[in-house]
Amino acid sequence: MDSVKVENIRVYAYHGCLPEETLIGSEYRVDVSVKADLSKASVSDDLSDTVDYVHVNHIVKEEMKLPSKLLEHVAQRIMERIFAELKLVSKCKVSISKINPPIEGDVQMVTVVLKAKRS
């Protein structure tokens, strides 16, 4: 199975369980990897035969705008939209990293990774 990756999508968003996280916000990194059959696109040279990474980026940015307590919830929403809007996708992996999370210690980021197959 072929894949398309959109990596290091950087956004500023307002996710978290603490009140200050939803007020102040934080920087996030999102990585998306999807599996699809890209053999037709490799011959046709036609955008409609592949997974449009611009569309993937758009979905991520829109879903990251909607505040959630948990990054798992945001990642699930991103995957659901990818499966709904990008019919070629058979598998999806979404990683969301919160940069400089508000926890004690010197922690660069925390990351949640969700994977799913089209049902």
Buried (B, 14 or more C-beta within 10 A) or exposed (E): EBEBEBEEBEBEBBBBEEEEBBEEBBEBBBBBBBBBBBEEBEEEEEEEBBBBEEBBBEBBEEBBEEBBEEBBBBBBBBBBBBBEEBEBBBBBBBBBBBBEBEEEEEEEEEBBEBEBEBE
